[in-house]
Amino acid sequence: MKDIDYFYEKDLDYKNIDYFYDSLPSRLQGPFKKANSARICTGNVLQGYRGPDYMCNNGSGDSSAIGSSHGVQEISYWWGARKDINYIPLIGSAIYIGVRLAQSDLRETNWNSLYFDSRTGECLSHSKDEAADKLNDKGQELFDEGKYSEAAVYFDNAYQFCSSGYSNEKTFKQNRENANNELEAIKLKEQGDVFFNQGRYVDAKSKYQKAFVKSSAAYLIYDESIDKAQAELDAEFLNNQGNQLFNQGRYREAVAKYQEAYNKSNIHYNIYRNNRNNAQAEVDADDLKVQGDVLFNEGRYSEAKDKYQEARRKSDRARKRYKENVEQAQVEVDAERLSNQGDNLFNQGRYAEARAKYQEAYDKSDAAYEQYQENINKAQAEFDAQFLNNQGNQLFNQGRYREAVAKYQEAYDKSNIHYGVYQSNRNNAQAEIDAKNFKEQGDVLLNQGRYSEAKGKYQEAHNKSNIARENYKEFVQQAQAEVDAERLSNQGDDFFNQGRYREAVAKYQEACNKTRVYKNKYQTKLNKAQNEVEAQTLSNQGDIFVNQKRYREAIQQYQAAHNKSSLNKDSYQEKIKAARLQLDIADAENLNNQGNQLFNQGRYREAVVKFQEAYNKSNIHHEVYKSNRNKAQAEVDAKNFKEQGDVLLNQGRYSEAKGKYQEAHNKSNIARESYKEFVEQAQVEVDAERLSNQGDDFFNQGRYREAVAKYQEACNKTRVNKNKYQAKLNKAQIEVEAETLSNQGDIFDRSDEARRTFQQVLDKSKEFLKFLPKNHKLKHYETVALLKIEGNQLCNQGLALQQSGLQLLEEAQKLGQQGQYQQADI
């Protein structure tokens, strides 16, 4: 529970200050006591309260709202004397006035305040500046935790909230600036990180330096960032020097620079390591090339070739130059060996390989290139023929027979060795062309729905082909299947058009089972017919539910049928409308019955809702439901007028109350007589108040006997304010008696009148003791009256005694009336 939640106005208004103080947790008792200082008066109660709007409940005499300011919520209050002290007779009034005067001298009516953290609800202090110190302390804790944004808010609130000229005001302001500086430093560091990650190290270093200057708390972090950026700048510079040396072919010097960059960098060390390795590879390649040159000059070509080859593998920059050295050493050795290999391959019929060997020998040698050229031409001719034949085979296997025929013919024209094979292949390809033509003609006919003619063409294709004979047989069977499926589908169409959906379903199903091409077409027809069958079944079930008055279930069935059907949607929609109409009529009647039950139970508001729902549901019996609704609404309105009248009556506004009761009486048809009684009751109080006002006028004019008569009438009339009018009556009677005694002038006559007054006290006390036999005050009055009667003849102060007797009589009458009311309650 937050500290502030203990200080709702309703909580402070609980009994008195002692109870509230004891209800607080110990951590809050100290601040609360300091806030009230020495002005706490035991038994005081809340007299005024100011706090957040949602915490005010108008329980005290002076209540208003205070919003939060600069992160601080203030709650103010003041305490005064107990409210019930003024019920103590006579002396109590004097005590109450004395206490209030003492409070005024002690400045008890000054407002006391407590300040709370708006964010956490924590009680800060009873002092405004001390509360500002607490805000600053919270900001310092957040600052030490590195939460600078939150800390800045607390420091700013402390600075804005404290009193002008407060000793710590400048500290709060400086703390706010420090927190904002740390926030700016963080932003600069983040900007530097972005530049760093982009490889913009100069810009990154600049941002880190600015952050270092700004920060007073985290400057070591920013110093490390500066060093990190500088290291990458240095490494980048060394790498650039290495690149220049590498591009100049000064590989050994480049290796040294790349190594230095590698040692410096924590980011791009892989790049610098790769650059170093590349430069080292070029150094190694140069060494191997020098060794190869020595071997080549000694005529050791194979060994020289190996060295050149190693150099070539090592180098990325001089690879082409080293390759030339390798080839130069290998040329003459390889040329003769390649030519011998070509002869062996040609004799094996491996013409492409033979031609390749001859070509290699030709390309390499500078001496026997003419011989190698003749061998190339011979091998090329057979190779071309073989290649064309292979192309023809591929095309043939792909079913591209026309292209295969052309390739076989070219092979036949080229070759001087295998021309018979190429001729046979050509004839086989031509047969497949003819078969394919027949098949394509069959496809056209099949797509046109001319299934019998298509079957004939597929049969001719089957007879021609040696390769795809079985495939063409399948096309023959497929054409026959389509002939049968079409016949079954036509029969299904006839049944469907006649509305014989179940028979149509059977035919479409057979067509689906037969066809291999148009399954979707026949399946669509099948689904359409099945939907109509299912829709009929659902509609029939809906008809059954309608006959059973199960309209909701009927609507579900009709809706399902409507969703299924594609032909009879309008018919099913009409059934849905009819069922919904019946359902609305039934629902409306049910709602009306519910409204009647609620109306009969006196639950008129709920009845209005039900009658309105019935009215909205159905157009049938509209006037009945409207009438019922209006009848129930009239009772609701009458009840509202009656409740308004009760409020006005309790406020003593009797004429207005009578008007509200009269409106309730006019509205209601059910409780008219009940409301009539309230009208009469209000009228009685209006009359009583009028009589009392007349009595006040007579009393103020000194016409006490006429005042007594009016007050007596008011007492006889009222049912609510009998004590009020009785008090006025007693006061007027005292004035009448006093006036009478004053007029008599004879002290002995006044004494006799006093005796009679005390006799009345005695009689009343005995009468009221019947209701309150244990009331000590009435017994006391009885004893006093007896003593006064006995000593009255000796008393020379009759008027004073008479006045005392009248006061006793007034109190006795009050106690008697209270006793009668208590007995009546029993």
N, C-alpha and C positions, 0 to 999 in steps of 0.2 A: 504493500500500500504506500503510495506517495505521501510525503509530508503534507503537501497542500490539501490532500483529500480529507484530512482531519478538520479542516477549517471551513466547511460548508456552513452557510448561515444557519441551517437547521440544526447543525451540531453545536454551534456556539449558543443557540437559543435554548439548549437543553437545560431545564431547571434553573441553575445559577452558575456563577463563575467557579465555585468550589467543585461542583460536579464536573464541569468541563475540564478544569485543570487536572483533576484526578484521572480523567479518562485519557489524557495524553500519554504517549510513550515518554520515558524518562529523558530521551534526547531532545524532546520538544518542550518539556516543562520549563527548563532554564530560559531559553529565548522568549517563551510566552510571558514568564514572570518579569524578565527584563523589559519587555515591551510595555507592560502595564506599570512597572516601577513600584513605587510605594502607594499607588492610588487604588490597589485592590481592596475592596471592602467586602468582607464575608457576607454572603447571601445576595450580592448584587446580581442582576440579570441583564441580558443584552438589551441595549436601547437603540443601537444603530449599527449598520453593517454596510461595507462597500467591498466588492470583490468582483471576480469574473461573472458575467451575466448568467452563465449556467449554474453558478454556485449560490445565486441569490434566490430566496424563496419568500421574500416579503414577510418574514416572521417577526422582524423587529419593527420598531417605530419608524426608523429612518433607514431605508434600504435603497441602494443604487449600485450601478455596475461600474467597474474599473477595468480597463483592458491592460494587457501586458505592455511594457515599455522597455526597449533595449535589453530584451532577454530576461526581464525581471517582472514577476507578477506581485503586486502589492495587495494585501488584504487589510482593511482598516475596520475598527469597531470601537464602541465605547459602552461602558457598563453603568447602570444606575440602580437606585434602590429597588427592592422587591416590588413587583407590581401589585401583589395582593395585600400589601400593608394597609392600604386605604380601606379595607373592609373592617378593621378594628374600630369599634364605636368610640366616638368622642376623643379619648386620649390618643387613639391610633392616628387620627387625622393630624393631631399636633406633632406626633412623632414623625409622621411622613413628611410634613412640611419642614420640620427641623432637619431631618436627614438630607432633604433636597437642598436646603440652604447650606448645610455643611459641605455637601458635595460641590456646590457652586464655589464655595471658598477654597476647597481643595482642587479646583479645576478638574473635577472628575468627568466633566462633560467633554474634555479634550479627546480627540481621536487618537487611538493607539494603532500601530502598524507592525506587520511582519512582512518580510520580503522573501520571495521564493524564486528558485531557478525555473523559468518558464519551460525549459527543455526537459528537466528531470523531475520537477515538482519538489525538489529538495529545499528545506527551509534554510535560508542563508543567514539572516540576522534580523534583529529588531531595528538595527541602525542602517540607514541608507548607505553611508560610506563603508561601514563594515561589510555590508552585502556586496559592495563593489570590490572590496578586498578579496572576499570569497570567490567572486567571479574571476578575478585576476589569478588567484591560486589555482583554480580549475584550469584556466588557460595555461599556466606554467606547467602543470602536470601533463597536459596534452602536448605542449611544446617539447617537454623532455622526452615524450614518447615518439616524437617525430610527426605528430598529427598537427601540422602547422596551420592548415586551413581552419580546423575547428578551434585551435588556440587563438587565431586571429579574431574570430567571432567573439570569443569570451573576453579577450583583451579590449576589443572595441566596445563591447557592452559595458565593461567596467569603466572605461574612459567616459563614455556617453552618459552613464547612469550616475556617477559620483557627483557630489556637490562641487560647484565651481570654486576653485581655489583650494580644493582638498589637497593635503600634503602629498598623497600618492598619485595625484592626477597625471603628473609628468611621467611617472614610472609606467602607468597604464599605457600612456600614449607611446612611450619608447618600446614597451613590450609588443604593442600592436605593430609598430614599424619593423621590429626584429622578426616577428612571425611572417609579415608580408615579404621581407627580404629573403627569408628562407624559401617561401613559395616561389619568388622570382628566380632564386638560385636553382630550385628544382626544375622550373621550366627551361632555364638556360641549359642545365645538364641534359634534359630530355632532347632539346634541340641539338645539342652537341652529339648525343648518341645517334640521332638520325643522320647527321652529317658523317659521323664515324662509320656507321653501317653502310653509308653510300660511298665510302672511300674518300670523302672530302675532309682530309685530316687537318688542313690548315683552318678551315671553317670550324671544325669540331674543337680544335685547340683554343680558338678564340672564344667560343661559347664557354668552355670549361674555365678559362681564365676569368671571364666575367662572373661566373658562378662562384669561383674561389673568392673574388673580391666582395661579393654580396654577402656570402654566408659567414656567420660567426659560430655556427654549431657543427656543420658538417664539412668544413673547409678541407679536412684531410682527404675525404673521398674525392673532392674536386681536384686536389693536388695529384692524386693517383691518376685521375682521368687525363690530366694535362700530360703527365709522363707517358701514359699509354699512347696518346695521340702523337707525341714527339717521336716515340720509338718507331711508329709506323711511317712517319715522315722521313726519318733517317734511313729506314730500310728501303723505302721507295726510291730515295735519292741514290743509294748504293746500287740498287737493281738497275736503275737507268744508266749508271756508269758502266755496269756489266754489259747491258744491251749494246751500248756504243762500241765497246771493245770487241764484243762478239761479232757485230756487223762489220768490223774492220778486220776480222779473221785473227784477232789477238786473243786466242782462246784461253791460254794459260792465265793471262791477266784477268780475263772475264770470270774464270772459275773463282779467283780470289775475291772479287767484288760480290759475286753471288753468294759466296759463303758468309761474308760479313752481313749481307742483307738477311740471310737465313738466321743468323745468330741474333739479330736485332728484333725481328718481327714475331708477334704472337698471333697474327691474323693470316697473313699471306705467305707463311713459311713454306707451304707446299709448292707454291709457284716458284719461290726463290730456290728451293731445293731442286725442282725440275730444271730450272734454268742452269743451275750449277752442273747437274748431271749431263745436260745437253752439251754444254761447253766442254766438259771432260771427255765426252764421247768423241768430239771432233779432235781433241788432242791425241787420243788413242788411235783414231783412224789415220791421222798424219803419220804416226810412228809405223803403223802396219804398211802403209803405202811405200814408205822408204825401204822397208825390208823387201817388199815385192819387187821393186825396181832392181835391187841387187840381184835377186834370183832370176829375173827375166833376162838381165844382161849376161848371166851365166848360162842361158839356154835351158833353165829348169822351169818350163812353162806351167806344169801342173802345180808345183809348189808356189810359183809366183801367182798363179790364178787363185790358190787358196788364200794367200795374204791379201790380194786385192779384194777377194770375196769378203774376208773378215772386215777389211776397212769399209767396204760398201755397207755391210750390215751395221757397223758402228755409226757411220755418219748419216746425218740428215741433210746436210748442206752440200756435200761433195759426192753424193751417191752416184750421180750420172758419170762423173769423171772416173770414179773407181770401176764402174761397170764397163766402161770402154777398155780399161786396162785388162779386165778379166776376159772380155771377148777377144781382145787382140792376142792373148796368149793361147786361147782355145781354138781359134779359127781353123788352122790347118789340120790339127789332130782330128777335129770333129768332122771335117768335110768328108774325108775318105770313109770313116766309120759309118756316117749317115748314109752314104751311097750304098754300101754293102747291105745295110739293114733294109733299104728300100727294095733291093733285088729280092731278098728273102720274102718280104711281105707281098710283092707282086705275084710271085709264084704260088702263094697261098690264096690268091684272089682277094687280098686285103688292100684294095686299090687306093683307098683314101689314105691309109697309113703309109703306103709306098710312096704315093705322090708327096705326102708331107715330108718324108725323109729325103726324097730327091730335092725337094724345094729347099730344105735346110742346107743340104750339101751345096746346092747352087748358091744360096745366099751367103754362105760362109767362105767358099773357096774363091781364090783369085786366079786359079790355074785351070781347073777342069770344068768350068761352068758350062761349056757347050754340050758335053756328054750328059751332064746332069739335066740340061734343058730338054733333050730328046726323051730321056726317061720320064721327065715330068709330063710331057705331052701324051705319051702312051698310057701312063697311069691315069691321067686326067680323063681320057675318053671313056675308059671302063668305069672309072669312078662316077662320072656323070651319068652313064647309063644305069649303073646300080642305084645311084641316088634317085634318079627319076622313077625307077621301078619301085623303090621303097616309098617314095611319095605317093605313087599310085596305090600301093598296098595300104598305106595309112588312110588315104581318101576312101578306098574301097571298104576298109573296116569301119570307117565313119559313116558309110552309106552315101558318100558323095561320088556316085558312080560315073557321072559325066566327066568330072575332073580327072578321075582315075583313068578313064579311057584315053584322055589326052596325054597323060603322063606315060602310060604304057607305050603309046605310039612313039613318043620321043625317045624312050629307052630303046625301042626296037631299031629306030633309025641311027642311033649312036653306036651301038655295040657291034663288034666283029666276033664275039665269043658266045654270048648267051641270048641271041636274038629270038630263038625258038620259044624260050620260056616267056619272054616279054609279049610275044604274039598271043599265046594261050591266055595270059592274064588279061589282055585287051578284050578278047571275046567273052570271057566270064563277066567282066564289068558291064559290057553292053547288054547282056541278058538281064542284069539287075536293073539297068536303066528302064528297060521295057516294062519290067514288073512294077517298078515304082510309079511309072506313068499310069498303069492300070489302077494302082492303089489310090493315087491322087484323084483320078476320075471318080472312084468309088466314094472318097471323102466328100467331094462336092455334092454328089447325089445324096449322101447320108445327111449332110447339113441342110439340104433342101427338103428332107423328109421323104425322099424317094428311096425307101429302104430296099425294095425288091431289085431295082436297077443297080443300087450300090452293091448288093450281094453278088450280082453277076460279074461286076468289074473286079471285086476282091477275089473271085474264083479264078479269073484269068491271071491275075497277079500271082496267085498261089501256084498255078501250073507253070509259069515262066521261071520263077526264082528257084535257085539252089541254096541260097544263103538264108532268106527270110521266109521260107515256105511255111513254117509253123506260125509265124507272125500273121501272115496273110490268111491262114486258116482261122485264126482268132477273129480277124475282121469279118470273115464270112459269117461266123457264128454270132458275132456282135450285131451285124445287120439283121440276121434272123430274129434275134432277141428284141430288137427295136420294132420290128414288124409286129411281133406279138404284143409288146408293151403298148404300142399305139392303139391297137384294137381294144385292149382292156381299158385304157384311159377313156376312149370314146364311149364305151359302155358306161363307165363311171359318170361321165358328163351327162349322159341321158338320165341316169338315176338322180343326179344332183339337181338338174333342172326341174325334175318332177317332185322335188322335196323329199325324195326317198334317200335320206342322208346315210343311213346305216348300210344300205346296199351299195351306195356310191363309195363308202369307205372301203368295203371289201374289194371292189374292182380297182380302186386306186392303189390299194396295198399290193395286189397282184402285179400291177404295172410297175410299182417301185421295186418289187422283188425281181422282175424280169430285166428291167433296163440296166444298161451299164453306162449310158451316156446322159440320160435325162432324169436321173434320180431326183435332183432338186425340183425339177418341173413337176414330176408326179407327186413328190413329197409335199409340195406346196398345196396341190389339190387335195391330197390326203388330209393335211392339217386343217385346211379350210372346212372339209366335210366333217372331220372329227369335232372341230369347234362347234359346228352347228348341232351335232348330236349332243355334245356336252351342254350346250346352251339350252336345248330343249329339256334335258333332264333337270337342269338347275331351275328353269322356269316352272316346270311342273312341281318341283319341291316348294318353290315360292308360293304357288297357288294353294298348296296344302297348308302352309303356314298362315296365309291370309284367312283361309276358312277357319283356322284355329285362333285367329286374332293375335298371332305372334308376328306383329308387323315388322319389328326390327330384323328378325331372322329372314322374313320374306324379302325385305329390301336387300339384304346381303345376297340372297340367292339371285334376285333379279339383276342386281348390279354385276354379279359374277357372270350371269348369262349375257348381259349387255357387253361386258368386256370380251367375252369369248366370241360372240357372233359378229360376222361382217355383213350379213344380209338383213337381219331382223332387229337391228339396233333400235329403230324407232318404236317397234312393238314392245321391246323390253323396257325402253325408257318410259313409255306410257304406264306400264305396270309399276315401275319404280315411283312415278309421280302419284299414282293412285294409292299405293301402300304408304307413302310418306304422308299423304293427306290424312289417311286413317290413323297413322301413328301420331300426328300432331293433334288430331281431335282427342285421341285417348290420353296423350300426355297432358293436354290442356285441362281435360276433365279431372285428371289425377291431381294436377297442381291446384286446381280450384278447390278440390276436396281437402287438400292439405291446408290451403288458406282458410277454409271454413273451420277446420279443427283448431288452428292457431287462433283464429278470431274468437272462437268459443272459449279458448283458454285465456283470453285477454292479452295474447302476444301479438298486438296489432301491427307492430313494425314488420315482423316476420310475415304476417298475413298479407300485408301490402306487397311485399316482394313476390310471394307466391301468386297472388291475383294478377300482378303485372306480368309475371312469366307466362301464366295461362293466357292472358290477353295477347301477348306477343306471339304465342305458339300457333293459335288457330284463329281463322276468320269466322268460325262457327261459334255462336253464343258470345259474340264480342260484347254486346251490351250488358249481358249478365256479369261477365268478368270485370268489365269496367265499373259497373255499379258496385260490385263487391269490393273492388279496390278502393273506390271513392269512400265507401262506408268505413273500411278499415282505416283509411287515411284520416278521415274525420275524427276517429277515436285517437289516433296518434297526435293530431293537432290539438285535440281537447286536452290530452295528457300533458303536452308541452305547455299549453296555456295555464293549466293547473299548477305545474311545477314552477313556472314564472311567477304565478300568484303567490305560491308558498314563499319564494325568495323575497318578494316585495312585502309580504305580511311580516316576515321575520325582521325586515328592515324598518318596520313601522310605517310603511307607505300603503295605508289601508285602502284609500280610494283607488290607487292603481291596481292593488291586489284584487279589489272587487271587480274592476274592469276585466282583468285576466280570467277570474273565475267565471264571470258572465260570458266571456267568449268561449270558455270551455263548455259551459252549460248550453250555449247556442249550438256549438259544434256537435256535441255528443248525442247519440240516440240511445246508447246503452246505459251510460252512467249519468244521465241528465239530472236525476234526483240527488245523486251524490254531490255533483257539482253545485246544485242549487243550495245545498247546505253550506258549502264553502262561500257562496255568494252572501248568504245570510250572515254567516260568521263575520265576514269582512265588513258587512254593513253595520253589524253590532259594534265593531271596533271603530268604524268611522263615526257612529253616533256617540260612542263613549268619548272619543277624542274631542269631538265637537263640544260635548257637555263639559269635559275637563277644561277646554280652552275658555268656555264661558265662565267656569268657576274661577280660572286664573284672572279673568278680567274683573270679576266681582271682588276677588281677594285683593288685587292691586288697588281697587277703589276703596278698600276698607269695608266693603259690604260683605262681612264674613258669614252672616246667616244665609244669605243667598248663595255664597260660594259653597257653604256646607251642603245646601240642597243640590247644587249642580254636581259636586264631587260625589255625593251619595248616589245620584242617578248614574254617574259614570261608573261607580263601583258595582252597581246593580247590573249595569249593561255588560261590562267587559268580561271576557273569558281569559284574556291574555295578560292585561296590565293591572290586575286587581291590587297588587301591592303598591304600585305607583300611585294610583288614585286614592287608595286608603291612606297613604302617607300624607297626601294633600288634604284629605278629609280631616285627619287627626290634627294637622297643623291649623286648619281653619276652625275646628271645634275649640282648640285651645284659645284662639283669639276671641271666639264668641264667649267662652267662660270668663276669660280675663276681662273682657269688656263688661260683662254682666256684673262681676264682682266689683269692678271699678265704679260702676254706676250706683251700686248699693251704698257704698261709702261706709257702712257700719262694720266695724271690725268683728263684732260678735256674729253679725249676719254672715260675713265672709268665712268666719270659722265654721259656722254651721254648714255652709256650702262646701268647705273643705272636708268636713266629716262625711257629707254625702258622697263626695268624689272618692274618698278612701273606701267608703262602703262599696262603691262600684268596682274599685280595684280588688277588694276582697271577694266580691261576687264573681268577677271575671276570673280571678286566679283559681277559685274553687272549680269554676266551670271548665277551665282549660286543663286543670290537673286531672280531670277525667280522661283526657286524651294523652297527657304526658305526666303520668303519676310520679316519675322519677326525676322530673325537672327541678333542680335545686333553686334556680332563679325564681320560678313561680312560687315555690314554697317560701322563699325569702320575701317575695312581694306580699304573700298572705300574712306572714308574721308582722311585717312592717305596717301593713294596713290595720291590723288589730291594735297594735301599739298606738298608732296615730289616732284611731277612733277613741281609745280610752283616754288619751291625754289631750284630746282636742279642746275640751272645755277650759283647760288651764292654759291653752296656748294663746298668745297675744299677736301671733303673726299668721293669721289665717290665709292672707293672700299668698304668702310664700309657701305655706303648706299646701294650699290648693294647687299652686303651680307644680310643686314636686309630685303631688298626687296625679296630676294630668300626665306628666312625663312617665310615671310608673304605669299608668293606664295604657298609654300608647305602646310601651314595650310589651306589656302583658298581652295586648290585642295582637301585636305582631307574632309573638310566640304562640298564641292561641291559633292564629290563622295557619302558621306553619304546621302545628300539630294536626289541625284538621286536614291539611293537604296530605301529610304523611299517612294519616289514617285512611284517607281516600285512596292513596296509592296502594296501601295494603289491601 
